Amino acid sequence: MFDEAELPQNTPEIEAADESITVPEHQRKKRGRKPLPEDLPRVEIIYDLADGDKQCTCGCQLTCIGDTRTEQLEIIPAKMQVLVHVQKKYACKGCEETIKMADKPKQPIPKSIAAPGLLSHVLTQKYQYHLPLYRQEMMFQGIGVDIPRATLSLWVIRCSELLQPLVNLLEDDILNYDIAYADESTLQVLKEPDKPAQSQSYLWCFGGGPPGRFSVVYHYHPSREHQKAIDFFEGYRGYLHCDGYQAYDAVKKKDPEEITLVGCWYHARRKFVEAEKVSKKPGLAKYIIKEIQHLAKVEKAIQAEQLKAEAAKRYRIEKALPTIKKIKLKLDDHHDKVSSQSKLGQAITYTLNQWPKLLTYLEDGRLEISNNRMERAIKPFAVGRKNWLFANSVAGAKAGAIIYSLI
């Protein structure tokens, strides 16, 4: 972790790839590093011979026959500027009673020194590139601007309040479509009312929406209690992709005729992977893992062929259902033969308990074999959490949930 300055073993290859790209006049070679983006502005630096060197030893004047071009990437450091808002005032010199002043556009945070571009920069740096506010404070100080971390925190919270209506629209998209997703992850909040700083709170992640408009929203909650999921999906009708957490069973119990849970085959697979690691010889765990891999190959084939929903459903029935039946027979056969306290026994019990949900994806070709889509959606938050570690306050946690929903 601390040997970042150590030379890598493949130094010659890296140096070769890092050489500037030679661009002949009419053809760009494709060796080495990929060409730099064409939309980046180009600044030509021309190197020419001195007039005295343009004379040949034979006495003739040299003629330019072409150029050799190389490209190098440069960066212009961030530059700050002050926007001076000048509102013109006008008065009537005749009656001396009328005074008018030009209106200034409304600002995101009234009376703040932060222009919209600066606010956008702070939010992007923290939530997209995971740069904590204290580091941003140091970076601003490096260019001569003193913006305390407390001020940056206030800006984040004020911006989240402005962005909340957009998140509400995303939630409408999720709840008005008939396929949704859910997951949750831990979050430490230092100043949580009636809770010690070391306790865990949660960031819930909900997703869904029509094709081409898939949306993801984050919700902060001090606990993992079932009621949070129940409240969000109040009035929802359709399929819900989820893992085996009982909160989603509670959601279905609330509206059993309206909500159908879709289990995650990859969560079940992980249980058998854990069992296989402690197994002394290949056995049931390895067999189940291999069979689930076959189910995954069926899904890859559907994606490769870009099958429509009905065709995908038929393909799954033909290619995946026989494998699923074999898995069920194996699990039923070993259920009473394996200790329920062992890793393998726990994997078998989990999978059989989830079995009706695991079969649901066969009902509709639009459904997915796993909840990986939601796990990928929550990954940016998990990466950010490794950098900023915790939220200082409930307000900060809620602000983060709103902004993550839009980035």
N, C-alpha and C positions, 0 to 999 in steps of 0.2 A: 504493500500500500504506500510505503514511504520511499520506494526506490523508483520514483517516476522519472528521475534524471538518468537512470541507467541506460547504457546503449543497448538497443535491441540486437538480437543475433543476425537479423537479416538487414543490417545497415546498408550494404551495397545496393540491394534491391530498392530500398526506400529512397536512397539518394538518387538512383537512376530515375525513379518515377517522379521525383521532385524537380528534376531539371526543367527549365522553362521550355515551353512548347514551341518548336520551330514551325513557322507558317510560311511555306513557299508562296510565291506570288499568285499562283493559280490553283494550288491544291494543298489541303491540310492533311498531313500524315496522321494516322490514328494510333500510332504507337505512344506508349507512355501514359501519362495522366490524361483524363478526359479533357476535351477542349473547354475553355472557359466560356461561360454563357454569353451568347451573342448580344443579349440585350443590355449588357453592362457597357457603360460609356468607355470609349477608348481615347487615351491621350497619347499622341505620338511624340516620341523623343527621337529626333533625327540626328544621327552621327554621320558627319561628312568629312571627307579629306580636306585638309588645308589646301589653298590654291596652289601652293608650291609643290604639293605631293601629287597633283593631278597631271604632272608632266612626266612622260615616259622617258626612259634613258636614251631611247632612240631619237628623241626630239619631238615626237608627236604628242598632241594633247589627248589625254585619256577621255573616253566617252563612258557615261554611266550606262551600264547594261542591265541594271536591276537592283533589287533590294533583298536583303536577308532579314526576315522579321522574326522576332521572338516576343512572346507575351509573358508578362509577369503580373501577378495580382497584388494590388496595393489597397490599403484601407485608409480612409479619412477619419480620424478620431471624431467622436461625437462633439458637436458644437452647440452651445446654448445661446439663445438670443432673448432679448427682452422685447415683448410686444407692448408698445405704447399706444393705448387707446385714447384718441383725441376726439372728443365730442364737441362739435361746433355749436356755439350759442349765438342766437340772433335776438335782437331787441328792436322795438319800434321807437324811434326817436321822436315821432310825432306826439303820440299820447303818453309815451313812457310807461305804459302799463303791460304790454305784451312782451313776454320772453319765451322763446322756444329753443329747445336743444335737441340735436339729433340723437336718436335712440342708439344704444349700444346693444348688440346681440346678447341674448341671455347666455350666461356662462354656466358650465356644469356645477361649479361650486362658487356661489356669489362671494365677492370680497376676498377671494383666494388669489394667491400669486400664481397658481397653477393653471396654465392654458390647457386646452383639450389634448394637444399633442403630448405634453409632459405627463398628464394623467394616464394616457394610453401607454406611454413608455413604461411607467412604473408598474402598471398592471401586467403588461406583457412580460417584463423582466421577472416579476415574482411568480406568476402563475403559468406562464408558458416555458420560461427558461429557468425557473426554480431558484431565482436569486433572492435570498432573504433581504428584508428591508434594511437591516443594519449594514449589509455590504453595499447596497445602493447608496446609503447615506455616505459611506466612505468614498464611493466613486464620485459622488457629487462634490464632496470636499476636495477631491483630487483635481477638479477643474475650477475650483474657487467659489463654489456655491454651497452655502450652509443650509441644508434642509434636515432638521432633526427627524429621527426615526418616528417620534410621536406624531409629527406632522404628516409623514408619509402614511402612517397607519390610519390617521383620520381621513386622508384622501381616499384610501382604499375603501373604507366603510361608506363614505359619502357616495362614491361611484357605484358601489353595490346597491345602494338604495335607488339610484337612478336606473340601474339595469334590471331591477326586479320585474317590471312589466314585461320585458322581453322573455325572461324565464317563465313567466306565467303563460305566455303564448306557446312556448315549447312544451310545457306540461299539457296544454290543451291538445296539441298534436299527438302526444303520447297516448293520452286517455281516450281520444276519439278514434284511434285505430284499433284493430282487433288482435294485434300481436304486440306484446310488451315484454320487457326484460327487467330484472332487478338483481341487485347485489349490494353488499355493504362492506365497509372497511373501517378499521379502528383509527381514532384520532385522539391525541392527548390535548386537553385544554387545561391550562394552568389555573385559571381563575374561574372555575366552574362552581356556581353556587351549591353549597351543601355537599360538595364532593372534594376529596383530597386531590392535590395536583397530580399524583401518580396514577389516578384512575383513568379508565378508558372511556371516551365518548365514541360516537360513530358518525361516519359520513355515508349516508345511503345514496345509492346510484340507481336511477330509474331511466329506462330507455324505451324507444319505440317510435312510431310514426309511419306514414305512408312511404312507399318506395321513392327514393330520391330526396326525402325530407326526414331522414332518421335523426332523432334528437336525443340528447342525453342531459338529464338534470341531476344535480347533487342536492341533497338535503342534509343539514346538520341535525343531529339529535343527541341528547346526553346519554341515551342508552340504546340497547338493541331490542327493546321491547316490541312485541308483536303489533301493538297499536299503531306504530308509525307506518308500517306497510299497509295495514287495514285502512288507515285514514287516507293515504295517497290513492289507493285503488278504489275508493268509495265510488260506486256507480259504474265502475269499469265492466265492460263485457268483452270477453275474448280469451286468447291464450296468454299465459304468463310463463316465460322462461325463467327458471330459478334453480338454485341448488337445493340441498336437502334441509335447509334451515326451516324450523317449524313455523316461523312467522308467516311463511307463504302458504302453509297448510291452513293457518288461521284466516288468511285472506280468502281462500276458497271456501272455508267453512261459513264465512259471513255471507257469501253469495254462491252457493254450490251449483246452481243452475246456470250461472252467468260466466263463471271463470273456470278455465281448464289449465291445470299446471303442466308445464313441459319440463321434464327432468333433463339432467345433464349427464350424458354418457361419459364425458371426460372426467367429471368428478368421481364417478364410480371407478373409472380406470385408475385414478390416482390411488385409491384405496388398495387396489391389487398391486400396484407398483410398490407401495410401502410394504405390503405383505411379501412380495417377491424378494425384496432386499434382505429380509431376515430369514428367508427360506434356505434350508441347507441343500436342497436339490430342486431341479425344475419340477413343477407340478401344476396344480390347478391355477395358481395365480398367473403363471406364465401363459397358460392356455387361454385364460380369459383376456389377458392383455393382447394376445395375438388376434383373437376374434374381434375385439373392439377396434383394433387396427384395420381389420377388414371393413368394418362399418365406416371407418374414416375414409378408406379408399373409395367406397361407394359414393360418399359425399363429394370427394374430389372429382370423381367422374361426372357427377351431376353438374358441378360448377364448370368443368372443362367443356361439357357439351352445351352449357347454358340452357338447360331444360326448363321449360315453363312449369308452373306449379303442378298441373295435372300429370304431366309426363314424369316429373320428379317423384310424385307419389307412386305411380305405377312402377317406376324403376326401383324404388326402395322396397316395395312389396316383393318384387321379383328377386332382387339381389341381396337385400339386407335382412328381410324377415326370416329366411331359413337360418341365417347365422344367429339371429336373436333367439330363435327357438332352441338352437343347440346350447347357447349360453344358459338359458333357463333350465334345461334338463340337467346340465352340469351343476348348477347352483342348488337345485332341489335335491340332487343326489348327495351332495356333500354337506348340506345344511346341518344335519343331525350328526355328522361324523367328525366335525371340526369344533374345537372349543370356541365358544362365543367370546372368550377373553383374548384369544390370539388375534394377531393382525389379520390373518386370513379369515377367521370367523367374523371379525368386525366388518371386513370388506363384503363378505357374503350377505350378512344381515343388512348392511346399508343398501346394497343393490336390490335385494328382494323387497325391502321396505319401499324403495323408490320405483319398483317395477311398473306399476300403472303409469307413472309419469314418464318413465323411459320409453314407453310404447307410444306416447302421444304424438311424437314427431312423425309417425307413420300416417297420421290422419290427414295431414295437409302438407303439400309440397313446399309451402312457403316457410314452414317451421324449420328450425335448426336442430342438429344433433346434440348441441352443447350450448352452454351459456358463455362461451368464450368471447362473444361479441361484447358482453357487459364487462368481463374481466379486462379486456383490452381498453374499454372506455374508462375504467377506473385506474388504469396504470399511470396516467399522467399525475394524478393525485398522489399515488404511492411513491413515484419518483420524487415529486416535490417534497413529500414528507421526510424523505431521507436527508434533504438539504436544510429545511427550516425546522424539522423535528417536532414542533408542537405549535398550537395556536395559543396566544396569550390570554384571550378573552372569548366569551361566547359571541360577542359582536364580531370579532375577527373571524371566528369559525364560520359564522353564517355568511359573512361577506365573501370568504373564500369559496364557499359552496356555490354562491350565485355566480361568481366570476368564472370558476371552473366549468360551469354549465355553458358558458359562451365561448370558451377558448378551445 
